Amino acid sequence: MWNVTETTQMRTPPRRGGDKPRSPEYRLALDALRGLRQDLITDAFAYRPLPRMNMDGPITRRLPARLREYAVWTPHAVVAVLGLWAMALGTTDGRSDISVLSGLLALFPVLLTLVRPVGAFWVSMAATPVATTFYDDSYGDWPWTIGAFACHLTVMTVVALRTRPRVAVWMWVITAAYGFLVSSLLGAGRYANNGVPLLTASAMAFLAVTVIHIRRAAQREVTAQQTVTEHERSKRTLLEERTTIARELHDVVAHHMSVVAIQAEAAPYRVQNPPPELAQAFATIRENAVAALTELRRVLGVVRAEDYEAPEAPQPTLADLDALLTNVREAGLTVDKAVTGAVRELPQGIELSAYRIVQEALSNSLRHAPGAPARVEIGYVLGGLGLRIVNGPATGLVKPSPGAGHGITGMRERVTMLDGEMTAGETADGGYEVTVFLPVPTVIEDEA
């Protein structure tokens, strides 16, 4: 605590005897001047090329691939057209002998916004008094000629679009100051002052640009929030799926542990005059089984929801698959089943996971490909169990249901838990296929 206080005191510069505390207005003005220097002076001519157009819009994404290659340059084409418009106006207000040069003075700053936006503003400001030297007095506009008016308005709008709103405010203030000073000192009583129309038009343009900036910021915020929400939803779904798996496997493991405890308790009575060492070993086995079962129930209570009710019926296995297929056929799904290999009894955890995977795959077929036929293939192979669930493309007669896309996540979680392998993806004919392999340890097979 003493070190923190000492460090804070060392970092605080001592106040001089003649210094007075600065007022909030002074600090605000000082910050404004620093902002002006940072926005319009420091790195004013830095190279900042205009990026190409994003093709993810609702209209642009529907364009043909060949046309999209050229559509990315739409912002550059718009700026070039505005520059040519300013050039055309610039050639009309200059003297006939140098009208082309007057037009180029209006064109160059607009094109410069493509690569050096802030620098283009200063070039436009510098070109304004030069354009007045080529000015045809018959038009009577001051202090901006027609071409300079169009050029400066275009430049400020493009720069405001490409930079922060604070830059637009500084450009508007500098333009207003220039118009006031020039009109007061040199143009009073000679020409019609067009500074107010320029400031009004630029203010309206800045208002529209501000709305665009706010909309873009809101879209970025919404996109970020949607990304975070989707990530959190995926994590929550994964945790819920793991909890469901833990609840289902509890009955499987608890059953086996209970059998171990009962057999260990009954084993000494099946042997006449068992040795004390054997009786003690069986007692130890029973105690460990009961302790493991108690710990299993305690851990499951942590992940179990308060409103969870244990199922009364036993957990399903592959023997109950025909009843599942009957239910989905009644729901309108045409499904066939094929079994290959020597059918045998597998560990109950694998049977349960295989049943749930088939159930989820058929549910996805009902939601995403209504009216399409499906096929379930079960292969009993050496070292494991193979599953293949495939459905054809949707017929179009029934509108698919937009699912959350978490069914595949649950299937992968079950496969990963059993150290299996899974692939899921579209087929060549537009359908969907899920293939799974669940390994069965050889030791368990031998014991079975």
N, C-alpha and C positions, 0 to 999 in steps of 0.2 A: 504493500500500500504506500509505503514511503517512497519507493522507487517510482511509482506511477505519478505521484504528486510532483516529485522533483523533475521528472521528464516533461510534464505539462508546463511547469514554470520555465524550464529552459527553452521550450519551443515558443513561448509567448514573448514577442519582442518588446523591450521596454519602451515606454512612451516618453518622448522627449518633452523637455520642460515647456517649449513654446508650442507644441502640437495641441490642437483642439480636436475633440471628437467630431467626425464628419457627419453631416446630416444625411438622412435617407435619400433626399433629393440629389445630393452630390454623388452618393454612391450609385444611384440609379443612372445618372448622366454618365458617370465614368464607365459603368458596365455597358451602356449603349454605345459609347465611343469604341470600346474594345470590341463589341459585336460588329460594328461597322468596319473596323480594321480587319477583323477575321473573315468576314463574309465577302467584302468587296475589294480588299487591297492585298492581303496575304494570299498568295497563290491564285491571284485573279485570272492569270492566263494559263493555269494548269490544264493539262490535256485530259479532257473528260469526254470521250466519244459517246454519242447517243446510242444506247443499246438497241438491239433489234426488238421487234415486236414479239410478245409472247403469243404462242399459237394455242393456248389452252382455253381460249374464250368459247362461249357457247356457239358462236357463229364461225369463227376461224377454224375450229377443230373439225368442222364439217366440210371444209374446202378440199378439193383434190390435192394429192401430194405434190403434183407439179406446180399448182397455183400457190401452194403454201410456201414454196421456196422463194417466191417473189413477194408474197404478202408480208413477210417479216420486215421488209424495208418500207412499209407504209408510213411510219413516222418521218423517215428521211424524205420520202416523196412529198409529204404534206409541207414540210419546212421549205423544200425547194420550190414548190408551187407558190407559197406565200412570198418567198424571195423574188420570184419572177413578177408577182403582182406588184410588189413594192418597186421593182425596177421599172415596170411599165409606167407607174405613176410618176417615178422620178424623171423619166425622160420627157414628161409633158410639162413640168414646171421649170425646167432649165432653159437657158438660151439655146437656140437651134444649133449653134456651132459646137456646143459642148454638151448636148443633151445626153449623149451616150455615157459620158463621164459622170453626169449627175445620176443616171440610172444605176451605174456600177456602185456609186456611193451608197445607194439604198439597198443594193443586192448583197454586197460583201458582208455587212454585219449580220444579216439574217442567216447566211450560210455558215458564218463563224459559230453560230449557236450549236451547230452539230458537233463541234469538237472542243470549243472553249467558251462555254455559255456566259460566265461572268465577264470574261474579256470582251465578248461581243457587245455587252451593254456599254462598256467604256468606249469601244470603237464607234458605236452608234452615237454616243454623246459627242465624241470628237468630230464625227462626220457631219453633225447637224450645223455648226457654224460654217464649215467648209461649203456645205450645200447652199448656204445663203449667198455665197459669192457668185454662184452660178444662177442666182435667182432671177426670174423674169418678173419685174415689178408689176406687171399687169394683173397678176393673181392676187396680190395684196394680203397674203397670209404671213403671220409672224408669231413666234420665232421659228416655227417649223414649216418647212415647205411641204408640199403634198407628198412627195416621195419620202422625205425625212419623217413625216408624221406616220405614214404607213410602216416604214422601217422600224422606228422606235417602238411603236405599239406592238408590232410583231415580236421584236426582240425581247421586250419586257415580258410578254405573255409566255414565250417559249422558255425563257430563263426562270420564270416563276414556276413553271411546270417541272423543271429539272432540278430545282433547288428547294431550300426551305422557305416557309412563308415569311420569315424575318427578312430574307433577301428581297422579297417583293416590296416590303414596306420601305426598305432603304432606297430601292430604285425609285419608288414613287416620290419619296421625299426629295431626293437629289434632282429628279426631273422637275418637280414643282419649284424648287429653289432656282434652278437654271432658268426656267421660263419666267419667273418673277423678276429676276435680276436683269435678264436681257431685255425684257419688255419695258422695264422701268428706265433703264439707262440708255437704250439705243432705239427702241421701237415705239416710244410713247407718242401717240398722235399721228403716226405714219401709216401703220397697217392694222388690220383686224387681228386681235390677239386670239390665237387658236390654242393657247395653253390650257384653258379650262376644258374645252372639248377633249383634248388629249388626256388630261388627268381624269375626266369623267369616264371616258372609254376604257382607260387602263384600270380604273377602280372596278368597273363592272367585270373586266376580264379577270382581275385578281380575285374577285368574289367567286367567279365560276371555278377558278383554279383551286381556291381554298376548299370548295365543296368536293372537288375531285380528290384533293389530298386527304380530306377527312374520310371520304369513302374508301380510299385505298388503305388508310390506317385501320379503319374498321374491318375491312376484309382480312387484312393480315392478322388482326387480333382474333377474329372469328376462326380463321384457319388454325392459328396457334392453339386456341382453346379446343377446337375440334380434335386436333392431333393429340393433345393431352388427354381429352376425354376418352378418345378411342383407345389410347394406351392404357389408361386406368381401367376402362371396361374390359380390355383383354386380360389384364392382370387379375381383375376380380373374377372373370369367368374361369380363368385357369385355376384360381384358388378354390372356387366353388366346385369345379370338376374334380379337383384332387380330394376335396372334402367328401364328395359323393362317392368316389372310389374307396376312400377310407371307410366310409360307413358300410358299403357293400362287402368289402373284404373282411370287415370285423366279424360278420357272422361265419365266414369261411374259416378264418383263423381261430375264432373262439370255439367252433365246433371241434376242430382237430385238437386244440389244447384241452378241451373238456374230455375228449376220448382218452388222451394221454394220461390225464389225472385219474380217471376212473380205472383204466387198465393197470396203472401203477399201484393203485390201492388194492385191486383185486388179485394181482399176480401172486403175492405171498400165500394166499389161501388156496392156490391151485397146486402148491407143492407141499408134500408132507415133510414136516420138520425142516423148513428152510433154514439155511445157515443165517446167523445174525447179520453177517455182512450183506447177504442178499436182501434181507428184509430192510436193512438200513438204506441200501441203495435205492430200492423201490420207494421207500418213504421220502428220500431226498428228491427223487424224480417227481413224485407227486407234489411235494412242497414247491419245487421250482415251477411246475406247470401251473399250479394255482396262483403263485406270485406273478408269473408272466401274464396269466389271464386277467388278474386284477389290474396290473399295470396297463395292459391293453385297453381295458375299459376306461381307465382314468385318462389316458391320452386321447381316446376317442371323445370323451366328454369335453375336451378343450375345443375340438374342431366342430363339435355338433351344435347346431342351432338350438335355441331354446324351445322352438316349436316343433322340433324333429320328433317323429314317432317311428319307432323301429317297426319294420314290416313284419306282419304276422306270417305271411307265406314264405317258404324257402326261396333262396336266390335262384334265378333261372339259369339253365344250362343249355347246351346245344340240343339236348333232347326235347326242349320246349320250343325249338325253332319252328316246327310246323304250325303250332298255334299262333306264333307271331306272323307267319306268312299268311295264314287265314285271315287275320285281322287286317293286314294291309291290302289284301285282295278285296275285302269288303269295303275298304276305303276308296277303291277304284284303281289300285295299282296292279297291273299284270306282272306277276313275278314267277319265275321258275327257279327250281333248286336242283343242284347237281352235287353229288357226293362221290369222291374218288378216294381210293386207298382203303385200308383196313380200319373200319370204325372201331375205336377203342375209348375207354374212359380216360379222360385227362384230368389233371389237377383241377380242383374246383375253381381256383382263381383264374385259370386260363379259360375254362368253360364259361365262366361269368363274363370275362372281358370280351371273348369272342362273340357271345350273344349280344352284348351291349354295342359292339362295333357294327354288327349286322343291323341291329335295330336303328342306330343313328344313321347309317348309310341309307336305309330304306326310307327313313323319315325325310332325309334330304332329297331323295328322289321324288317323294310326294310333293314337297314344297317347291322345288326348283325345276322339276321336269314333269309336271302333271300330264297324264295321258301317255307317257313314254313307257315302254316295257322295261322290266328290270330282270336281272339274273343274279342268283347267289350261288357261288361255287365254293365248296368246302373240300379241302384236300388234306387227308391224313397221311403225312409223309414221315420218313425216318428223321427223327430229331425235332419234330414240331408239327404245327398246324398252319395250313395256308388258307387264306380267305380272299375271295375276289367278288366284289359287288359292283356291277356295271349296269348303267341305264342308258337308254337312247336319248336323243334330243327331244325337247318339248314339242308336242304336236301343234301348239298354237291355239287349240280349242279352248284351253283354260289358261288364265293368266297366272304366271308363276308368282309364288309368294316371296316377297323380299325378306330373307332371313338375315339374322345378325352375323352369320358366318363363323359361329363358334362351335359348330358340330365337329368340324375337322380338328379343331383344337382339342376337344375332348377325346376323340379317337387317338390322336397322336400321344396324348398324355397316358392313355391306357397302354399303348404299344411300348412307349418308352419305359414305363414302369416294369414291364415284363422283358426288357432288353430285346424287343423285337424290331422289325423293320416295316415301314409303311410308305407307300407312294399314293398320291392322289392327284388327278388332273383330268383334263378334257381328252376325249378320244378323237380319232380322225373324223368320225361322222357327226361330231358336235355333242356327243353324250358326255358322260362322266364315269370315271372308273376309280375304285379304291381297292388296292391290293395290300394285304397284310400277311406277315409271317410271324408267328409266335413260337419261339423255341420252347421245347420241353426237355428239361435235363434228363440225361440217360439214367442217372441214379434213381430218379423218381419212376421212370418207366420200368426199370428192373424190379423195383420194390412193388409196383403195381402188379 
